[in-house]
Amino acid sequence: MEKTNDNKHAIVLIDDEYAALRAMDLALCVDGFCHVQMFTSWSAATKKINPLQTSAILLDLIMPDVSGIDALKECRCYYPWIPVIIVTGVNDVESAVTCMKLGAVDYLTKPLNNNRFVNCVRNVLFADSLQNNKTSIVVKPDKDEGTSHLTVTEKITALESLLGKIVSVKNNPMTIKHRMMLNQFVTIMKDRKAYIDPDINMSSVAKQMNSNTTYLRIFLRNVFQCSFSQYVNTLRILDFIVNARKNQGLLSIEGICRMVGFTRRATFYDVFKSITGMAQGEYITGLKNNEHC
């Protein structure tokens, strides 16, 4: 899988998990980094990226074709000017020390804190630009960790478009069978708003489509490049945003949460933050301030 915006200096994300790639991409896009390339393997990345047009590489450790350690060694050997950040679920001191000795500039562990993640990328790019006098996408880091490159107003403006990309079709063209399957799935999920059912699951949707969970899971990965739960929760967050704008002051946050399929406020808060990179309170406050402008 590859996503590339244009030929400007790009941040390259390499991870064999679609959900991890999409989460990092969204966090970076919301913060103003629009030139991102995503790959599910090191071998795929090396065939597509232009080293002279790459600002940084973010690399997972555990991948099916080439390990992150071997990829890091290769990167430091052939592209020594590109800073490499390790982003992995391996929370191990020995692995971190090994990667830093091999030339990684930082080592982040999943699950990622979006603010720390974006600040790490920004700091690395800023330091690299000072060292090499680069004039690419680098921006000066904020002093306070968690301060965003974009204002809340700019984030709110961009949010719906960015979330819409998650639930848009990524794989074209497709066979007639897959096109029919896509139409079925979209009819169930979007047109009938099946996502507002708090008990919705992939098994029940697959049954409505005369399919099975294994096939549907693979289909979603290929077409939307996200998991079923991520697709469902993104639709819920999009619906929440629409209702929050329409019903400001008329409905409580808890009321809107229930309208879109969340039964617990705490779950909604966690999902909202993980998908958008913003705290729900930050969004609502920003929304209110925009109305008063």
KOLNURO-815082 format. One record per residue: chain; x, y, z of N, C-alpha, C in turn. Coordinates in Angstrom, 3 decimals. Layout:
A|X|Y|Z|X|Y|Z|X|Y|Z
...
This chain:
A|0.841|-1.195|0.000|0.000|0.000|0.000|0.869|1.234|0.000
A|0.488|2.236|-0.779|1.239|3.478|-0.820|0.273|4.636|-0.853
A|0.609|5.653|-0.089|-0.100|6.914|-0.227|0.949|7.989|-0.380
A|0.832|8.789|-1.397|1.784|9.881|-1.574|1.035|11.109|-2.048
A|1.366|12.257|-1.500|0.638|13.473|-1.817|1.222|14.193|-3.025
A|2.539|14.350|-3.104|3.158|14.991|-4.244|4.652|14.792|-4.141
A|5.398|15.570|-4.920|6.831|15.353|-4.986|7.625|16.160|-3.980
A|6.964|16.907|-3.110|7.679|17.677|-2.102|8.282|16.734|-1.060
A|9.170|17.287|-0.220|9.819|16.466|0.790|8.767|15.790|1.664
A|8.883|14.492|1.807|7.845|13.706|2.475|8.354|13.057|3.752
A|7.417|12.796|4.632|7.664|11.932|5.782|7.202|10.540|5.365
A|8.061|9.554|5.512|7.755|8.190|5.083|7.414|7.334|6.300
A|6.241|6.694|6.267|5.783|5.814|7.337|5.839|4.376|6.843
A|6.491|3.489|7.614|6.595|2.084|7.215|6.153|1.208|8.382
A|5.038|0.513|8.201|4.480|-0.343|9.247|3.576|-1.361|8.566
A|3.619|-2.610|8.997|2.785|-3.631|8.340|1.349|-3.615|8.845
A|1.025|-2.756|9.811|-0.341|-2.640|10.328|-1.013|-1.406|9.729
A|-2.100|-1.641|8.984|-2.813|-0.533|8.356|-3.298|0.487|9.386
A|-3.849|-0.009|10.477|-4.411|0.899|11.484|-3.341|1.827|12.040
A|-2.145|1.305|12.269|-1.046|2.119|12.794|-0.647|3.194|11.785
A|-0.581|2.805|10.507|-0.244|3.775|9.467|-1.276|4.890|9.386
A|-2.549|4.515|9.414|-3.610|5.510|9.295|-3.620|6.444|10.505
A|-3.361|5.884|11.691|-3.349|6.713|12.904|-2.217|7.739|12.845
A|-1.025|7.292|12.425|0.110|8.217|12.326|-0.128|9.253|11.242
A|-0.663|8.815|10.105|-0.942|9.725|8.992|-1.934|10.803|9.409
A|-2.994|10.401|10.102|-4.016|11.356|10.529|-3.443|12.357|11.525
A|-2.644|11.852|12.486|-2.033|12.736|13.481|-1.145|13.778|12.812
A|-0.378|13.355|11.828|0.517|14.277|11.119|-0.269|15.261|10.259
A|-1.295|14.775|9.565|-2.106|15.647|8.701|-2.837|16.710|9.507
A|-3.419|16.303|10.632|-4.133|17.252|11.488|-3.189|18.341|11.978
A|-1.917|17.997|12.145|-0.951|18.961|12.650|-0.261|19.741|11.532
A|-0.668|19.528|10.286|-0.145|20.353|9.212|0.886|19.697|8.317
A|1.262|18.436|8.596|2.221|17.737|7.744|1.437|17.001|6.651
A|1.378|17.581|5.468|0.511|17.028|4.427|1.234|16.118|3.443
A|2.549|16.104|3.487|3.311|15.323|2.520|3.801|14.041|3.190
A|2.956|13.025|3.120|3.211|11.764|3.818|3.119|10.607|2.824
A|4.059|9.668|2.928|4.004|8.442|2.141|3.896|7.275|3.118
A|3.032|6.304|2.796|2.817|5.155|3.673|3.096|3.861|2.931
A|3.813|2.948|3.603|4.127|1.645|3.019|3.985|0.561|4.082
A|3.638|-0.638|3.655|3.471|-1.750|4.600|4.709|-2.631|4.689
A|5.769|-2.303|3.969|7.008|-3.070|4.062|8.188|-2.215|3.623
A|9.366|-2.588|4.090|10.574|-1.865|3.716|10.880|-2.043|2.233
A|10.668|-3.239|1.713|10.959|-3.500|0.306|10.068|-2.654|-0.599
A|8.801|-2.502|-0.218|7.891|-1.663|-1.003|8.331|-0.202|-0.957
A|8.793|0.232|0.202|9.218|1.626|0.356|10.442|1.928|-0.502
A|11.412|1.029|-0.495|12.653|1.287|-1.230|12.431|1.372|-2.741
A|11.344|0.757|-3.217|11.045|0.805|-4.655|10.381|2.116|-5.059
A|9.796|2.825|-4.089|8.969|3.981|-4.419|9.528|5.324|-3.955
A|10.186|5.345|-2.790|10.585|6.635|-2.230|11.773|7.230|-2.985
A|11.824|8.530|-2.977|12.969|9.262|-3.504|13.773|9.766|-2.312
A|14.946|9.179|-2.038|15.720|9.557|-0.847|16.034|11.052|-0.780
A|16.191|11.677|-1.934|16.517|13.099|-1.957|15.298|13.969|-1.691
A|14.121|13.357|-1.716|12.880|14.080|-1.434|12.210|13.548|-0.168
A|13.014|12.991|0.738|12.482|12.414|1.989|13.054|13.158|3.186
A|12.170|13.642|4.039|12.596|14.390|5.215|12.862|13.503|6.412
A|12.131|12.400|6.547|12.309|11.497|7.683|11.637|10.168|7.374
A|12.126|9.114|8.013|11.520|7.791|7.886|11.108|7.318|9.271
A|9.847|6.899|9.402|9.338|6.332|10.644|9.136|4.848|10.413
A|9.797|4.036|11.216|9.966|2.624|10.890|9.535|1.713|12.036
A|8.716|0.714|11.708|8.331|-0.310|12.682|9.459|-1.337|12.798
A|9.548|-2.022|13.937|10.599|-3.018|14.123|10.220|-4.384|13.577
A|8.975|-4.800|13.828|8.556|-6.152|13.449|7.714|-6.100|12.186
A|8.322|-6.552|11.077|7.640|-6.578|9.785|7.935|-7.912|9.090
A|7.049|-8.340|8.192|7.161|-9.687|7.633|8.323|-9.914|6.678
A|8.691|-8.910|5.885|9.711|-9.165|4.870|11.128|-8.877|5.366
A|11.352|-7.668|5.823|12.654|-7.265|6.350|12.429|-6.689|7.749
A|13.203|-7.120|8.711|13.021|-6.633|10.078|13.378|-5.152|10.153
A|12.816|-4.486|11.153|13.111|-3.077|11.329|14.586|-2.817|11.575
A|15.246|-3.726|12.285|16.679|-3.575|12.553|17.471|-3.607|11.247
A|17.169|-4.581|10.387|17.872|-4.686|9.103|17.557|-3.485|8.208
A|16.301|-3.036|8.255|15.915|-1.870|7.462|16.650|-0.626|7.953
A|16.787|-0.503|9.273|17.504|0.634|9.859|18.970|0.619|9.413
A|19.588|-0.559|9.462|20.987|-0.680|9.029|21.138|-0.268|7.570
A|20.211|-0.751|6.729|20.272|-0.438|5.298|20.076|1.053|5.057
A|19.131|1.614|5.801|18.847|3.037|5.652|20.061|3.876|6.049
A|20.698|3.528|7.161|21.866|4.292|7.619|23.048|4.127|6.671
A|23.079|2.992|6.002|24.176|2.721|5.062|23.996|3.501|3.755
A|22.789|3.451|3.194|22.560|4.037|1.874|21.996|5.466|1.924
A|21.246|5.798|2.999|20.652|7.135|3.112|21.009|7.754|4.463
A|22.281|7.948|4.752|22.688|8.397|6.095|22.194|9.789|6.475
A|21.765|10.576|5.477|21.294|11.928|5.763|19.825|11.967|6.210
A|19.110|10.838|6.072|17.688|10.818|6.448|17.541|10.362|7.896
A|16.955|11.197|8.772|16.726|10.761|10.152|15.673|9.655|10.217
A|15.926|8.654|11.061|15.020|7.519|11.202|14.474|7.472|12.629
A|13.168|7.421|12.757|12.503|7.284|14.059|11.879|5.894|14.112
A|12.167|5.148|15.150|11.553|3.837|15.336|10.221|4.012|16.062
A|9.161|3.468|15.490|7.832|3.502|16.114|7.357|2.059|16.209
A|7.292|1.506|17.414|7.072|0.073|17.549|6.306|-0.283|18.813
A|5.745|-1.485|18.804|5.083|-2.010|19.994|6.045|-2.724|20.910
A|7.313|-2.811|20.514|8.332|-3.489|21.322|8.856|-2.521|22.378
A|8.311|-2.635|23.573|8.707|-1.746|24.674|9.820|-2.429|25.467
A|11.025|-2.383|24.904|12.149|-3.122|25.470|13.385|-2.225|25.451
A|14.031|-2.084|26.608|15.191|-1.198|26.732|16.321|-1.647|25.814
A|16.555|-2.946|25.761|17.646|-3.469|24.945|17.438|-3.145|23.461
A|16.193|-3.303|22.988|15.886|-2.979|21.591|16.082|-1.492|21.320
A|15.646|-0.665|22.279|15.797|0.774|22.120|17.267|1.167|22.039
A|18.086|0.599|22.927|19.530|0.902|22.938|20.174|0.457|21.624
A|19.804|-0.738|21.159|20.349|-1.256|19.901|20.026|-0.323|18.744
A|18.769|0.121|18.666|18.353|1.006|17.578|19.072|2.351|17.629
A|19.233|2.895|18.837|19.916|4.182|18.965|21.383|4.055|18.576
A|22.000|2.927|18.921|23.401|2.697|18.545|23.560|2.558|17.041
A|22.513|2.021|16.388|22.568|1.833|14.940|22.257|3.125|14.173
A|21.858|4.155|14.905|21.659|5.443|14.252|20.258|6.010|14.259
A|19.298|5.337|14.905|17.957|5.905|15.018|18.020|7.173|15.879
A|17.235|8.175|15.515|17.273|9.425|16.277|16.295|9.414|17.442
A|15.315|8.506|17.413|14.387|8.386|18.544|13.702|7.029|18.478
A|13.088|6.646|19.596|12.446|5.334|19.729|11.123|5.541|20.450
A|10.008|5.416|19.729|8.679|5.618|20.297|7.952|4.284|20.393
A|7.211|4.092|21.474|6.483|2.834|21.646|4.970|3.065|21.521
A|4.303|2.076|20.956|2.846|2.094|20.821|2.217|1.566|22.111
A|0.968|1.974|22.398|0.165|2.951|21.652|0.732|4.355|21.776
A|0.667|5.103|20.684|1.277|6.421|20.632|0.399|7.479|21.287
A|1.044|8.401|21.990|0.393|9.635|22.396|0.564|10.609|21.233
A|-0.530|11.038|20.624|-0.438|11.834|19.401|0.371|13.112|19.563
A|0.198|13.787|20.703|0.947|15.023|20.913|2.444|14.769|20.995
A|2.821|13.748|21.752|4.240|13.414|21.866|4.790|12.937|20.538
A|3.989|12.172|19.808|4.408|11.656|18.508|4.698|12.802|17.533
A|3.739|13.723|17.406|3.905|14.835|16.464|5.056|15.732|16.896
A|5.177|15.984|18.197|6.283|16.812|18.678|7.630|16.170|18.410
A|7.699|14.840|18.545|8.939|14.126|18.254|9.328|14.324|16.791
A|8.366|14.143|15.886|8.643|14.322|14.456|9.081|15.752|14.185
A|8.363|16.706|14.756|8.676|18.111|14.524|10.075|18.470|15.042
A|10.402|17.968|16.225|11.714|18.255|16.804|12.842|17.658|15.975
A|12.631|16.424|15.516|13.654|15.756|14.700|13.876|16.513|13.393
A|12.792|16.930|12.739|12.916|17.665|11.478|13.568|19.016|11.684
A|13.229|19.667|12.794|13.805|20.979|13.079|15.305|20.863|13.343
A|15.693|19.871|14.151|17.112|19.664|14.440|17.883|19.308|13.169
A|17.263|18.485|12.335|17.913|18.077|11.092|18.071|19.257|10.144
A|17.077|20.155|10.127|17.159|21.319|9.243|18.261|22.275|9.689
A|18.442|22.410|11.002|19.509|23.264|11.515|20.878|22.699|11.152
A|20.982|21.383|11.237|22.266|20.727|10.962|22.622|20.763|9.478
A|21.606|20.635|8.628|21.877|20.513|7.192|21.402|21.698|6.366
A|20.874|22.737|7.052|20.365|23.919|6.358|19.325|23.572|5.304
A|18.422|22.626|5.650|17.383|22.213|4.713|16.262|23.241|4.683
A|15.539|23.281|3.588|14.392|24.186|3.475|13.184|23.396|3.000
A|12.858|22.315|3.692|11.724|21.492|3.272|10.507|21.812|4.105
A|9.826|20.781|4.620|8.563|20.997|5.317|8.759|21.302|6.789
A|10.001|21.508|7.210|10.304|21.643|8.629|9.682|22.889|9.213
A|9.143|22.754|10.434|8.608|23.884|11.171|9.264|23.924|12.535
A|9.379|25.114|13.109|10.008|25.240|14.413|9.137|24.608|15.469
A|9.707|23.791|16.365|8.895|23.126|17.379|8.381|24.101|18.410
A|7.204|23.827|18.942|6.664|24.643|20.017|7.384|24.322|21.308
A|7.395|25.270|22.213|8.096|25.064|23.474|7.382|24.064|24.361
A|6.077|24.143|24.384|5.316|23.275|25.283|4.890|22.020|24.567
A|5.228|20.858|25.144|4.824|19.603|24.531|3.318|19.521|24.498
A|2.779|19.138|23.368|1.334|19.037|23.233|0.745|20.232|22.512
A|1.567|21.289|22.283|1.075|22.428|21.537|1.087|22.100|20.061
A|0.009|22.325|19.375|-0.100|21.910|17.981|0.430|22.960|17.035
A|0.897|22.516|15.884|1.351|23.411|14.826|0.172|24.194|14.262
A|-0.981|23.593|14.152|-2.172|24.266|13.662|-2.989|24.780|14.833
A|-3.752|25.855|14.592|-4.664|26.333|15.618|-5.846|25.373|15.718
A|-6.593|25.489|16.816|-7.770|24.640|16.988|-8.768|24.896|15.861
A|-8.915|26.165|15.466|-9.829|26.511|14.382|-9.441|25.805|13.089
A|-8.136|25.804|12.788|-7.659|25.142|11.566|-7.854|23.635|11.642
A|-7.652|23.065|12.839|-7.868|21.630|13.015|-9.325|21.278|12.767
A|-10.236|22.077|13.344|-11.661|21.810|13.205|-12.065|21.876|11.735
A|-11.544|22.862|11.022|-11.854|23.019|9.604|-11.410|21.807|8.802
A|-10.237|21.255|9.166|-9.670|20.139|8.397|-10.212|18.774|8.820
A|-10.799|18.711|10.002|-11.098|17.417|10.612|-12.055|16.556|9.799
A|-13.190|17.125|9.370|-14.173|16.324|8.637|-13.587|15.755|7.356
A|-12.811|16.566|6.649|-12.196|16.104|5.404|-11.224|14.962|5.666
A|-10.421|15.095|6.727|-9.442|14.062|7.050|-10.118|12.765|7.469
A|-11.173|12.869|8.268|-11.887|11.667|8.692|-12.599|11.017|7.511
A|-13.107|11.835|6.604|-13.770|11.305|5.426|-12.840|10.455|4.579
A|-11.547|10.789|4.598|-10.577|10.017|3.820|-10.429|8.604|4.365
A|-10.620|8.432|5.681|-10.473|7.111|6.289|-11.538|6.156|5.752
A|-12.760|6.658|5.572|-13.860|5.787|5.155|-14.118|5.880|3.651
A|-13.158|6.422|2.906|-13.293|6.464|1.451|-12.559|5.282|0.834
A|-12.969|4.917|-0.366|-12.396|3.751|-1.045|-10.974|4.052|-1.491
A|-10.036|3.133|-1.149|-8.632|3.344|-1.507|-8.168|2.449|-2.646
A|-8.947|1.435|-2.985|-8.472|0.433|-3.928|-9.330|0.388|-5.195
A|-8.869|1.016|-6.229|-9.576|0.996|-7.512|-8.604|0.623|-8.617
A|-8.996|-0.035|-9.700|-10.347|-0.571|-9.896|-10.551|-1.874|-9.138
A|-11.789|-2.364|-9.102|-12.066|-3.628|-8.436|-12.999|-4.467|-9.295
A|-13.074|-5.745|-8.968|-13.911|-6.654|-9.746|-15.386|-6.320|-9.541
A|-16.239|-6.848|-10.416|-17.686|-6.630|-10.287|-18.185|-7.178|-8.955
A|-17.664|-8.355|-8.560|-18.060|-8.962|-7.288|-17.710|-8.043|-6.129
A|-16.506|-7.497|-6.146|-16.082|-6.623|-5.051|-16.846|-5.302|-5.072
A|-17.182|-4.804|-6.270|-17.971|-3.581|-6.357|-19.358|-3.796|-5.762
A|-19.965|-4.955|-6.033|-21.278|-5.276|-5.450|-21.165|-5.404|-3.939
A|-20.080|-6.018|-3.492|-19.867|-6.176|-2.056|-19.679|-4.810|-1.384
A|-18.967|-3.927|-2.063|-18.764|-2.573|-1.543|-20.096|-1.842|-1.429
A|-20.921|-1.942|-2.454|-22.232|-1.279|-2.422|-23.093|-1.799|-1.278
A|-23.057|-3.125|-1.064|-23.795|-3.721|0.060|-23.314|-3.154|1.389
A|-22.006|-3.140|1.552|-21.420|-2.698|2.809|-21.753|-1.232|3.093
A|-21.603|-0.374|2.079|-21.885|1.048|2.251|-23.366|1.272|2.536
A|-24.237|0.509|1.871|-25.680|0.627|2.115|-26.012|0.303|3.569
A|-25.424|-0.764|4.066|-25.681|-1.173|5.449|-25.106|-0.169|6.439
A|-23.849|0.211|6.233|-23.145|1.031|7.222|-23.534|2.506|7.163
A|-23.588|3.068|5.952|-23.842|4.506|5.827|-25.317|4.832|5.615
A|-25.918|4.204|4.603|-27.306|4.545|4.270|-28.271|4.142|5.386
A|-28.083|2.950|5.929|-28.962|2.484|7.013|-28.438|2.879|8.391
A|-27.279|3.494|8.416|-26.647|3.946|9.669|-26.533|2.818|10.696
A|-26.058|1.676|10.248|-25.907|0.537|11.155|-24.914|0.829|12.275
A|-24.030|1.792|12.053|-23.006|2.100|13.056|-23.577|2.679|14.350
A|-24.816|3.183|14.307|-25.378|3.742|15.537|-25.852|2.652|16.506
A|-25.896|1.412|16.041|-26.213|0.285|16.923|-24.995|0.008|17.799
A|-25.098|0.203|19.115|-23.931|0.003|19.985|-23.423|-1.434|19.990
A|-24.271|-2.377|19.581|-23.883|-3.796|19.582|-23.449|-4.296|18.211
A|-23.244|-3.398|17.260|-22.870|-3.825|15.916|-21.530|-4.570|15.946
A|-21.425|-5.589|15.139|-20.173|-6.330|15.034|-20.003|-6.833|13.609
A|-18.800|-7.234|13.288|-18.491|-7.646|11.920|-19.261|-8.898|11.521
A|-19.500|-9.775|12.478|-20.212|-11.014|12.182|-21.631|-10.745|11.692
A|-22.333|-9.826|12.351|-23.719|-9.523|11.958|-23.773|-8.847|10.596
A|-22.803|-7.967|10.313|-22.767|-7.294|9.015|-22.427|-8.288|7.909
A|-21.458|-9.176|8.183|-21.089|-10.197|7.186|-22.279|-11.087|6.860
A|-23.069|-11.407|7.888|-24.248|-12.252|7.687|-25.260|-11.560|6.789
A|-25.469|-10.256|6.979|-26.389|-9.503|6.124|-25.918|-9.476|4.676
A|-24.597|-9.584|4.495|-24.012|-9.540|3.158|-23.836|-10.935|2.560
A|-24.332|-11.965|3.278|-24.143|-13.360|2.851|-22.658|-13.698|2.676
A|-21.865|-13.177|3.599|-20.425|-13.408|3.555|-19.983|-13.956|4.905
A|-18.688|-13.908|5.186|-18.179|-14.339|6.485|-17.171|-13.319|6.997
A|-16.864|-13.395|8.279|-16.013|-12.376|8.898|-14.597|-12.356|8.320
A|-14.057|-13.527|8.013|-12.702|-13.583|7.467|-12.618|-12.850|6.135
A|-13.560|-13.129|5.249|-13.557|-12.494|3.931|-13.818|-10.996|4.054
A|-14.740|-10.616|4.939|-15.059|-9.199|5.116|-13.865|-8.443|5.689
A|-13.154|-9.075|6.609|-11.978|-8.436|7.202|-10.928|-8.140|6.127
A|-10.665|-9.110|5.278|-9.691|-8.935|4.196|-10.179|-7.865|3.214
A|-11.470|-7.903|2.918|-12.068|-6.940|1.993|-11.888|-5.508|2.510
A|-12.147|-5.287|3.790|-12.016|-3.955|4.375|-10.576|-3.473|4.337
A|-9.653|-4.385|4.607|-8.234|-4.029|4.558|-7.834|-3.582|3.155
A|-8.329|-4.290|2.152|-7.959|-3.991|0.772|-8.626|-2.729|0.245
A|-9.893|-2.541|0.600|-10.663|-1.437|0.029|-10.520|-0.147|0.828
A|-10.615|-0.239|2.163|-10.558|0.962|2.997|-9.246|1.103|3.761
A|-8.464|0.036|3.796|-7.190|0.025|4.514|-7.373|0.411|5.981
A|-8.425|-0.131|6.568|-8.647|0.052|7.995|-9.445|-1.137|8.519
A|-9.516|-1.276|9.819|-10.258|-2.375|10.415|-11.742|-2.027|10.495
A|-12.563|-3.033|10.792|-14.011|-2.815|10.928|-14.297|-1.822|12.042
A|-13.655|-2.007|13.192|-13.906|-1.119|14.336|-13.469|0.309|14.031
A|-12.355|0.479|13.312|-11.917|1.824|12.966|-12.901|2.477|12.002
A|-13.416|1.709|11.063|-14.405|2.234|10.120|-15.662|2.674|10.866
A|-16.168|1.796|11.732|-17.383|2.098|12.500|-17.178|3.337|13.369
A|-16.088|3.375|14.109|-15.849|4.497|15.018|-15.619|5.804|14.279
A|-15.023|5.743|13.088|-14.836|6.959|12.300|-16.183|7.502|11.840
A|-17.092|6.616|11.401|-18.443|7.055|11.034|-19.153|7.676|12.232
A|-18.966|7.082|13.409|-19.596|7.629|14.614|-19.046|9.017|14.949
A|-17.736|9.192|14.827|-17.139|10.488|15.135|-17.586|11.537|14.121
A|-17.659|11.152|12.851|-18.158|12.080|11.832|-19.596|12.502|12.137
A|-20.427|11.535|12.534|-21.818|11.827|12.883|-21.876|12.711|14.125
A|-21.008|12.442|15.088|-20.951|13.286|16.289|-20.631|14.724|15.914
A|-19.657|14.924|15.023|-19.258|16.271|14.615|-20.428|17.010|13.974
A|-21.152|16.313|13.088|-22.315|16.920|12.430|-23.363|17.313|13.463
A|-23.670|16.405|14.390|-24.690|16.682|15.409|-24.249|17.733|16.408
A|-22.961|17.752|16.722|-22.449|18.756|17.666|-22.594|20.152|17.080
A|-22.403|20.270|15.772|-22.551|21.569|15.115|-24.014|21.992|15.045
A|-24.901|21.028|14.749|-26.330|21.340|14.592|-27.019|21.600|15.924
A|-26.563|20.927|16.968|-27.302|20.933|18.227|-26.539|21.567|19.384
A|-25.698|22.547|19.070|-24.939|23.197|20.146|-25.893|23.807|21.174
A|-25.727|23.377|22.421|-26.552|23.887|23.509|-27.893|23.205|23.641
A|-28.291|22.432|22.631|-29.592|21.760|22.671|-29.492|20.353|23.242
A|-28.394|19.681|22.965|-28.187|18.320|23.449|-26.893|18.247|24.244
A|-26.891|17.386|25.259|-25.662|17.179|26.015|-24.701|16.331|25.202
A|-23.427|16.371|25.601|-22.423|15.538|24.932|-22.825|14.071|25.048
A|-23.301|13.690|26.225|-23.708|12.300|26.439|-24.878|11.931|25.524
A|-25.805|12.881|25.319|-26.939|12.631|24.444|-26.512|12.390|23.008
A|-25.566|13.211|22.525|-25.074|13.033|21.156|-24.298|11.733|21.035
A|-23.527|11.397|22.075|-22.776|10.127|22.068|-23.711|8.947|21.855
A|-24.818|8.935|22.567|-25.771|7.832|22.447|-26.434|7.823|21.070
A|-26.665|9.004|20.516|-27.272|9.102|19.189|-26.414|8.425|18.123
A|-25.092|8.476|18.300|-24.183|7.962|17.263|-23.623|6.583|17.595
A|-24.077|5.978|18.712|-23.699|4.589|18.971|-22.777|4.326|20.143
A|-22.376|5.369|20.886|-21.535|5.155|22.066|-22.418|5.072|23.310
A|-22.233|4.038|24.094|-23.043|3.885|25.310|-22.351|4.477|26.533
A|-21.040|4.643|26.459|-20.297|5.192|27.595|-19.501|6.414|27.150
A|-19.598|7.474|27.944|-18.891|8.705|27.603|-17.377|8.481|27.583
A|-16.862|7.698|28.526|-15.425|7.463|28.604|-14.907|6.786|27.333
A|-15.697|5.841|26.812|-15.310|5.167|25.566|-15.256|6.162|24.421
A|-16.259|7.032|24.362|-16.293|8.055|23.319|-15.063|8.959|23.403
A|-14.724|9.410|24.602|-13.558|10.281|24.773|-12.299|9.614|24.238
A|-12.112|8.335|24.589|-10.917|7.599|24.157|-10.879|7.455|22.636
A|-12.032|7.097|22.051|-12.101|6.895|20.598|-11.885|8.222|19.871
A|-12.507|9.289|20.361|-12.375|10.603|19.731|-10.915|11.032|19.702
A|-10.228|10.859|20.821|-8.817|11.265|20.898|-7.940|10.398|20.000
A|-8.186|9.090|19.981|-7.330|8.192|19.199|-7.493|8.403|17.703
A|-8.715|8.765|17.266|-8.969|8.925|15.832|-8.624|10.326|15.342
A|-8.971|11.363|16.125|-8.775|12.738|15.658|-7.470|13.364|16.126
A|-6.894|12.836|17.212|-5.706|13.465|17.775|-6.030|14.661|18.643
A|-7.322|14.962|18.816|-7.760|16.079|19.652|-8.565|15.558|20.828
A|-8.475|16.251|21.939|-9.360|15.937|23.059|-10.750|16.448|22.703
A|-11.781|15.710|23.146|-13.152|16.114|22.828|-13.438|17.518|23.365
A|-12.939|17.821|24.561|-13.160|19.135|25.156|-12.537|20.249|24.334
A|-11.356|19.976|23.762|-10.677|20.949|22.903|-11.519|21.233|21.663
A|-12.120|20.179|21.113|-12.945|20.341|19.918|-14.192|21.176|20.229
A|-14.896|20.817|21.304|-16.137|21.525|21.653|-15.855|22.989|21.971
A|-14.781|23.248|22.717|-14.412|24.631|23.042|-14.096|25.408|21.775
A|-13.341|24.783|20.884|-13.011|25.433|19.621|-14.237|25.707|18.775
A|-15.178|24.766|18.811|-16.417|24.920|18.056|-17.210|26.115|18.572
A|-17.284|26.244|19.890|-18.005|27.356|20.501|-17.331|28.687|20.186
A|-15.998|28.712|20.239|-15.268|29.941|19.941|-15.458|30.359|18.499
A|-15.517|29.368|17.583|-15.738|29.675|16.174|-17.090|30.322|15.955
A|-18.103|29.844|16.722|-19.453|30.383|16.569|-19.511|31.851|17.020
A|-18.633|32.202|17.970|-18.677|33.559|18.525|-17.841|34.526|17.709
A|-17.056|33.972|16.736|-16.187|34.842|15.922|-16.988|35.548|14.830
